[in-house]
Amino acid sequence: MTRNLIIAALTAGSLEAASAQTAHPYLGLWVTADGHVRQELRPDNRYVEARGTREAAYTGRYQITGDRIEYWDDTGFTADGRFVDGVLHHAGMVMTRSE
């Protein structure tokens, strides 16, 4: 019985995450024009930012409020950005969605 409850809870969590990912337009992969910086905004409010060949150069959590995004990196620094007309402006970079 307990095993079935655990499986049901895990399945429900997976469905919520999948629903959140399709529901919010800012989730997914954002990339600079040269492809050097790639930032994935995950449905669990975590991000992974790749720089060049470093696939997880920065990791942390984020919060989106309206068109504003705030970052709290796992190493302790903070940053922010803004979504304008489908473009993410973050730390002097301009990033567009990658499909």
DRENDO-1510 file (C-alpha; in Angstrom, 1 decimal, always signed):
<recs>
REC; n; res; u; v; w
REC; 1; MET; +0.0; +0.0; +0.0 .
REC; 2; THR; +2.8; +2.5; +1.0 .
REC; 3; ARG; +4.6; +1.7; -2.3 .
REC; 4; ASN; +1.5; +2.6; -4.3 .
REC; 5; LEU; +1.1; +5.9; -2.5 .
REC; 6; ILE; +4.8; +6.8; -3.2 .
REC; 7; ILE; +4.4; +5.9; -6.8 .
REC; 8; ALA; +1.1; +8.0; -7.0 .
REC; 9; ALA; +2.9; +10.9; -5.3 .
REC; 10; LEU; +5.8; +10.8; -7.7 .
REC; 11; THR; +3.6; +10.5; -10.7 .
REC; 12; ALA; +1.5; +13.5; -9.5 .
REC; 13; GLY; +4.7; +15.5; -9.0 .
REC; 14; SER; +5.9; +14.6; -12.5 .
REC; 15; LEU; +2.5; +15.7; -14.0 .
REC; 16; GLU; +2.6; +19.0; -12.1 .
REC; 17; ALA; +6.1; +19.7; -13.4 .
REC; 18; ALA; +5.1; +18.8; -16.9 .
REC; 19; SER; +2.0; +20.9; -16.7 .
REC; 20; ALA; +4.1; +23.9; -15.3 .
REC; 21; GLN; +6.6; +23.5; -18.1 .
REC; 22; THR; +3.9; +23.8; -20.8 .
REC; 23; ALA; +2.0; +26.4; -18.9 .
REC; 24; HIS; +4.7; +29.1; -18.5 .
REC; 25; PRO; +6.1; +30.6; -21.7 .
REC; 26; TYR; +9.5; +31.5; -20.2 .
REC; 27; LEU; +10.6; +28.0; -19.2 .
REC; 28; GLY; +13.0; +26.2; -21.4 .
REC; 29; LEU; +16.4; +26.9; -23.1 .
REC; 30; TRP; +17.6; +30.5; -23.7 .
REC; 31; VAL; +20.7; +31.1; -25.8 .
REC; 32; THR; +22.9; +34.0; -26.8 .
REC; 33; ALA; +23.2; +34.7; -30.6 .
REC; 34; ASP; +26.7; +33.1; -30.7 .
REC; 35; GLY; +25.6; +30.1; -28.7 .
REC; 36; HIS; +28.3; +30.6; -26.0 .
REC; 37; VAL; +25.8; +31.0; -23.1 .
REC; 38; ARG; +22.9; +28.6; -22.8 .
REC; 39; GLN; +20.5; +28.9; -19.8 .
REC; 40; GLU; +17.9; +26.3; -19.1 .
REC; 41; LEU; +15.0; +27.5; -16.9 .
REC; 42; ARG; +13.5; +24.3; -15.4 .
REC; 43; PRO; +9.9; +23.9; -14.1 .
REC; 44; ASP; +11.2; +23.2; -10.6 .
REC; 45; ASN; +12.5; +26.9; -10.4 .
REC; 46; ARG; +16.1; +25.8; -10.9 .
REC; 47; TYR; +18.4; +26.9; -13.7 .
REC; 48; VAL; +21.5; +25.6; -15.3 .
REC; 49; GLU; +23.7; +27.9; -17.2 .
REC; 50; ALA; +26.3; +26.6; -19.6 .
REC; 51; ARG; +29.2; +28.7; -20.9 .
REC; 52; GLY; +31.2; +27.5; -23.8 .
REC; 53; THR; +32.2; +23.9; -23.0 .
REC; 54; ARG; +31.3; +24.2; -19.3 .
REC; 55; GLU; +27.8; +22.6; -19.3 .
REC; 56; ALA; +27.0; +23.6; -15.7 .
REC; 57; ALA; +29.0; +26.7; -15.2 .
REC; 58; TYR; +26.3; +28.2; -13.0 .
REC; 59; THR; +23.4; +26.6; -11.2 .
REC; 60; GLY; +20.8; +27.9; -8.8 .
REC; 61; ARG; +17.2; +28.9; -8.3 .
REC; 62; TYR; +15.1; +31.6; -10.0 .
REC; 63; GLN; +11.8; +33.3; -9.6 .
REC; 64; ILE; +9.8; +34.9; -12.3 .
REC; 65; THR; +7.4; +37.7; -11.4 .
REC; 66; GLY; +5.6; +39.2; -14.5 .
REC; 67; ASP; +8.4; +39.9; -17.0 .
REC; 68; ARG; +11.2; +40.1; -14.3 .
REC; 69; ILE; +13.4; +37.2; -13.3 .
REC; 70; GLU; +15.6; +37.0; -10.2 .
REC; 71; TYR; +18.4; +34.5; -9.8 .
REC; 72; TRP; +20.1; +33.1; -6.7 .
REC; 73; ASP; +23.2; +31.2; -7.7 .
REC; 74; ASP; +24.3; +28.2; -5.6 .
REC; 75; THR; +27.6; +30.0; -4.9 .
REC; 76; GLY; +25.8; +32.9; -3.3 .
REC; 77; PHE; +25.6; +35.7; -5.9 .
REC; 78; THR; +22.4; +37.2; -7.2 .
REC; 79; ALA; +21.4; +38.5; -10.6 .
REC; 80; ASP; +18.3; +39.6; -12.4 .
REC; 81; GLY; +16.9; +40.1; -15.8 .
REC; 82; ARG; +13.8; +41.0; -17.8 .
REC; 83; PHE; +11.8; +39.5; -20.6 .
REC; 84; VAL; +11.0; +42.0; -23.4 .
REC; 85; ASP; +9.1; +41.0; -26.5 .
REC; 86; GLY; +10.2; +37.3; -26.2 .
REC; 87; VAL; +13.8; +38.2; -25.5 .
REC; 88; LEU; +15.6; +37.6; -22.2 .
REC; 89; HIS; +17.9; +40.5; -21.1 .
REC; 90; HIS; +20.2; +39.2; -18.4 .
REC; 91; ALA; +23.6; +40.5; -17.1 .
REC; 92; GLY; +24.3; +42.5; -20.3 .
REC; 93; MET; +23.4; +39.5; -22.5 .
REC; 94; VAL; +20.5; +39.2; -24.9 .
REC; 95; MET; +19.1; +35.6; -25.1 .
REC; 96; THR; +16.4; +34.1; -27.3 .
REC; 97; ARG; +14.4; +30.9; -26.9 .
REC; 98; SER; +15.9; +27.8; -28.4 .
REC; 99; GLU; +13.5; +25.1; -29.6 .
</recs>
